[in-house]
């Protein structure tokens, strides 16, 4: 039996404010992410502002493995129609497959519709971001950058100015980038 987890389609880390000059504001990388989201769909940010980010329309229940893959933009939900999606790896020629995909699933609605289904628009945005990351190879580049950073830290390498990659690592971690601006995704 697999346990289920709640996965945000658009994560908290993208919307959380940072204290800048003692005023809560969006960090620069989050402002850029907002601009990109607005390019995909101008109504996306208002849908998930404030406490609305925790509404059911921005959530899915997935197994741990699927949650991780979804958060890393390695799988996506392709809208087919009427709450039905094809769930597949973005990189379809992927060799290592933790989960047997593709599958087509219709998401269940409550009989009285008192719980919003996941937003079609937010899932389309997630799908588009996943495709862009895959086609641009940006995700692989950033994964490699983070891997190199971690290896340098483990080796204790220090630059001539006395700094190490720990500075970059901590900045990424504080910004939520190692956990992913998009939940476990290396897109910061």
C-alpha positions as CSV (number, residue, x, y, z in Angstrom):
1,X,0.0,0.0,0.0
2,X,1.3,3.4,-0.9
3,X,0.8,6.4,1.3
4,X,-0.5,9.7,-0.3
5,X,1.0,13.1,0.1
6,X,-0.4,16.5,-0.8
7,X,1.5,18.2,-3.6
8,X,1.1,21.8,-4.3
9,X,0.9,22.5,-8.1
10,X,2.5,25.9,-7.5
11,X,4.5,25.7,-4.2
12,X,4.6,27.9,-1.1
13,X,8.2,28.7,-1.7
14,X,7.3,30.7,-4.8
15,X,4.8,32.9,-3.0
16,X,6.5,33.4,0.5
17,X,7.7,36.8,1.4
18,X,11.2,37.6,2.5
19,X,12.2,40.4,4.8
20,X,14.0,43.0,2.7
21,X,15.0,46.2,4.5
22,X,12.7,45.1,7.3
23,X,9.7,45.1,4.9
24,X,8.2,41.8,3.8
25,X,8.7,41.6,0.0
26,X,9.2,39.0,-2.7
27,X,12.8,38.2,-3.3
28,X,14.1,39.0,-6.8
29,X,14.1,35.4,-8.0
30,X,10.5,35.1,-6.9
31,X,9.5,38.3,-8.7
32,X,11.0,36.8,-11.9
33,X,9.1,33.6,-11.3
34,X,5.9,35.7,-11.0
35,X,6.6,37.4,-14.3
36,X,7.1,34.1,-15.9
37,X,3.8,32.8,-14.4
38,X,2.0,35.9,-15.7
39,X,3.3,35.2,-19.2
40,X,1.7,31.8,-19.1
41,X,-1.5,33.0,-17.5
42,X,-2.2,36.4,-16.0
43,X,-4.8,35.0,-13.7
44,X,-2.4,32.5,-12.1
45,X,-0.9,34.7,-9.3
46,X,-4.3,36.0,-8.0
47,X,-5.5,32.4,-7.9
48,X,-2.8,31.4,-5.4
49,X,-2.1,34.7,-3.5
50,X,-2.1,34.6,0.3
51,X,-4.0,31.7,1.9
52,X,-5.5,30.8,-1.5
53,X,-2.2,28.9,-2.2
54,X,-3.6,26.2,0.2
55,X,-6.9,25.8,-1.5
56,X,-7.7,22.4,-3.1
57,X,-7.5,23.9,-6.6
58,X,-3.7,24.2,-6.1
59,X,-3.3,20.7,-4.7
60,X,-3.1,17.0,-5.8
61,X,-2.7,13.9,-3.7
62,X,0.1,11.8,-5.0
63,X,2.3,8.9,-3.8
64,X,5.7,10.0,-2.5
65,X,7.5,8.9,-5.7
66,X,5.0,10.8,-7.9
67,X,5.1,13.8,-5.6
68,X,8.9,13.9,-6.0
69,X,8.8,13.5,-9.7
70,X,6.0,16.1,-10.0
71,X,7.9,18.6,-7.9
72,X,11.0,18.2,-10.0
73,X,9.0,18.7,-13.2
74,X,9.9,15.2,-14.4
75,X,6.2,14.3,-14.8
76,X,3.3,16.4,-15.8
77,X,-0.5,16.2,-16.2
78,X,-1.5,16.9,-19.8
79,X,-5.1,18.0,-19.9
80,X,-7.3,15.8,-22.2
81,X,-10.7,17.1,-21.1
82,X,-13.4,17.1,-18.4
83,X,-11.0,16.6,-15.4
84,X,-9.1,13.9,-17.4
85,X,-5.3,14.0,-17.7
86,X,-2.6,12.0,-19.3
87,X,0.2,11.6,-16.7
88,X,3.6,11.0,-18.2
89,X,7.3,11.6,-17.9
90,X,8.2,14.8,-19.6
91,X,11.3,13.1,-21.0
92,X,9.6,10.2,-22.6
93,X,12.8,8.3,-23.5
94,X,13.8,8.2,-19.9
95,X,15.6,5.0,-19.0
96,X,15.0,4.9,-15.2
97,X,11.3,4.9,-14.5
98,X,10.3,4.8,-10.9
99,X,6.6,4.6,-11.8
100,X,5.0,3.0,-14.8
101,X,3.7,5.8,-17.0
102,X,1.9,7.0,-19.1
103,X,-1.5,6.6,-17.5
104,X,-4.7,8.4,-18.1
105,X,-6.8,9.4,-15.1
106,X,-10.0,11.3,-14.4
107,X,-9.8,13.2,-11.2
108,X,-12.7,12.6,-8.9
109,X,-15.1,15.4,-7.9
110,X,-17.1,15.5,-4.7
111,X,-20.8,14.8,-5.4
112,X,-21.9,18.2,-4.1
113,X,-18.8,19.9,-5.6
114,X,-18.0,21.5,-2.2
115,X,-14.3,20.9,-2.8
116,X,-12.7,22.5,-5.8
117,X,-10.9,20.1,-8.2
118,X,-7.2,20.9,-9.1
119,X,-7.1,23.9,-11.4
120,X,-6.8,23.0,-15.0
121,X,-5.0,26.3,-15.6
122,X,-2.4,25.6,-12.8
123,X,-1.8,22.1,-14.1
124,X,-1.4,23.5,-17.7
125,X,1.2,26.0,-16.3
126,X,3.0,23.2,-14.5
127,X,3.0,21.1,-17.8
128,X,4.4,24.1,-19.8
129,X,7.1,24.8,-17.3
130,X,8.1,21.1,-17.3
131,X,8.3,21.0,-21.1
132,X,10.4,24.2,-21.2
133,X,12.8,22.9,-18.6
134,X,13.2,19.7,-20.5
135,X,13.5,21.2,-24.0
136,X,15.9,23.9,-22.8
137,X,17.9,21.5,-20.6
138,X,17.9,24.1,-17.9
139,X,16.9,21.6,-15.3
140,X,19.9,19.4,-16.1
141,X,22.3,22.4,-16.1
142,X,21.1,23.6,-12.7
143,X,21.2,20.0,-11.3
144,X,24.8,19.7,-12.4
145,X,25.6,23.1,-10.9
146,X,24.2,22.1,-7.5
147,X,25.9,18.7,-7.7
148,X,29.3,20.5,-8.3
149,X,28.6,22.9,-5.5
150,X,27.9,20.0,-3.1
151,X,31.0,18.1,-4.2
152,X,33.2,21.2,-3.7
153,X,31.7,21.7,-0.2
154,X,32.3,18.0,0.7
155,X,35.9,18.4,-0.5
156,X,36.4,21.5,1.7
157,X,37.7,23.5,-1.3
158,X,38.2,27.2,-0.4
159,X,38.6,30.0,-3.0
160,X,41.6,32.3,-2.9
161,X,39.5,35.0,-1.2
162,X,38.7,32.6,1.6
163,X,35.1,31.9,0.5
164,X,33.7,28.5,-0.3
165,X,30.6,27.3,-2.1
166,X,29.0,27.1,1.3
167,X,28.0,30.7,0.8
168,X,26.2,29.9,-2.5
169,X,24.7,26.8,-0.9
170,X,23.3,28.7,2.1
171,X,21.9,31.4,-0.1
172,X,20.2,28.8,-2.3
173,X,18.9,27.0,0.8
174,X,17.6,30.2,2.4
175,X,15.9,31.2,-0.8
176,X,14.2,27.8,-1.0
177,X,16.0,26.8,-4.1
178,X,17.5,23.6,-3.0
179,X,14.1,22.4,-1.9
180,X,13.0,24.0,-5.2
181,X,11.3,27.2,-6.1
182,X,8.8,24.7,-7.5
183,X,9.1,22.0,-4.8
184,X,12.3,20.0,-5.2
185,X,12.9,21.6,-8.6
186,X,16.2,23.2,-9.5
187,X,14.9,26.2,-11.4
188,X,16.0,29.1,-9.3
